[in-house]
């Protein structure tokens, strides 16, 4: 399953780092455990080997196994994990990746307009469901409660105000954004106040 069968008769000393990493995962699974702890399973692997390990972890999850993945690779955690726990000497937050994003940042929409978006800032701020609005060049970034319902109204208001809309896309925060936000929040709580 991990692509090592063709090398089964070769000495492990001749294996690359990626092959050794995959072998370590295979050894951990020999007794078919229900719970598996993996610490940085793709650290130092090339993209192809990392993809093989990712697919293997997904297969293990589909079999009903519980995987604890300790990693600093946040895109990997975002792809593979149903629940994320953020630690910094103690547990800072736990939840599903999308739940953590929504709790910390809410929902949002990014709209690119042909030309300067500044002239449409007042139009979007006048809408009662827009919680916050920012502009950068040709792009409006908006914080909304329910983009699925509110985006059509938003687009209609902008179009009626003369905006030529190029793109409308969700404003998504990365798991790195979540992690850094939680660290800043924790540091401000731990810092002594003068």
N, C-alpha and C positions, 0 to 999 in steps of 0.2 A: 504493500500500500504506500510505502514511502520511497519507492524506487531504488531499493538497495539489493534486491534479489540477485541481480546480475553480478554483484560483488560479494556474494555470500561466502566464497572460498578465499577471498583476499584478506590479508592481515589488516586489522583495524588501523595499525600504524600508517598504512598507505592511504587512508581515507582523508579527504579534505575536511575542513572545519564544518562545513554544511552537512557532509555525510555523517560525521561524528554526532552532530546535533540531532539529526534524524534517527541515528542509531540509539541515542540516549532516550528519545521519545519512545521508540519501539520497545526498548528494554523495560521502560516504566509500565508498558501496557501488557507485558507477557502474562501476568496473572489476572488480567481483565478486571481492573479495579472499577468500582462504581464512581469513585471520586479521584480526580487526577489533578495534581498541582504541577504547573509548568512555570518556570522562572525564565522569562526572556527566551521563549522557544525559537525565535527567528533572529536573535542577535547575531550579527556577523554573517548572515546568509545572503546569497545573491537573490535578486527578485524572483527567479524561477523556483529556487529551493524554498523561499519564504512562501510563495503561492502554494506549493505542494503541502507544506506544513499547515497553512491556513485551511486548505480543503480537508485535510485529515482531521483537524480539530472540529470542523463543522460536521464531518461524518460521525465523530465520537459524540458530539452533542445530539445529533439526530438519533443515535442509538439510546439516548436517555442518560448518558453519563454526565456528571457534573464536573466542569473544568474550572479550576481556579487559575487564572492567568495573571502572573505578576509581570508587569512590563512598564517601561517608560515610553514605548512606542504607542502613542495615543491614537493614531489612525488605525493601527492594528486592533487595539482595544475597542475602538468604535465599531469596527467591522465584525469582530468576533463575539463581543460580550453583550449579554442581555441586561446585566446589572453591572454598574461601575461603582467601585468604592475608592474614594480619593483620601489618601493618607498623607499626613505631614506630622510625624511624631504621635499623632492620634488620628482617629477617623474624623474627617471633615464633612463628608457627605456621601450618601449612598443612594442610588436610584438608576433607572434606565437612562441611557444616554440622552434620548429625546426629552425625557422628563426633567433631567438636570438642566438641559438647555432652556426649556420653557420656564422653569422655576427661576433661573438666574437672569434670563434675557427677554423672556416673553417671545411673542411671534413678531415677524416683521416682513416687509416687502421692500425690494429695491427696484426702482423704476428709472430706466435710462430714457432721456428725452433728447430729441434732436435740438442742439443748441444749449444755451445756459438754462439750467433748471431753477435758478434762483427766483426768476419771475413767477414761478408756480408754487413757491413755498407758502405764501399766504392762502392759496386755494386749498392746499391739503391740510394746513393747520386749522382752517375753518370747519373741517368735517369733524363731527362730534366723536367719532370712534378713533381718530388718530391721537395716540397718546404722546408721541414725540416725532419730530421730523427734523432731518438734517439734510444739507445739500453739499455736494462736492462736484463742481463742474457741471456735467450733464446728468448727474445722478441724484435722485431723491432716495433717502433711506428712511423708512417709516416704521414706527412701532405700532402694531395693531393688536387687538384682542382676538380677532378671528379673520385672518386674511382670506380664507376660502369664501366667506360671505361678503367681506368688505372690499376686496380687490375690484370686483366689477363696478361698484359705486365709485371707487377711487378713480379708476380708469375713465369712467364716464365724466366725472367732474373735471378731470384734467383735459380731456378731449374737448369738452364744451368751453373750456377756458383758452383753447387754442394750442394745446401741447401736442406735438407730434411724437407719439410714444414709440420708442424703438424696441425696448425689452421690458418685461415684467418678470421678476424672479423672486423666489423666497430669499429672505435674508437669513442665512443659516450661520450659526456659530459653530466653530469646531470644538472638539473635545479639549483641545489645547486652550481655547478661550475659557472654557468651563474651569479647567484645572488652574489656570493663572488667576482667574477671578476668585476662586476659593482660597488660593494661597494668599492673595492680597487681603482678602477678608479676614483670614485667620491671623495674619501678621498684625493687622490693625487692632485686633482684639487682644493679642498677646503683648503688644507694645505698651510700656508704661506711659501713663498720661502725666504730663507736667502740670 
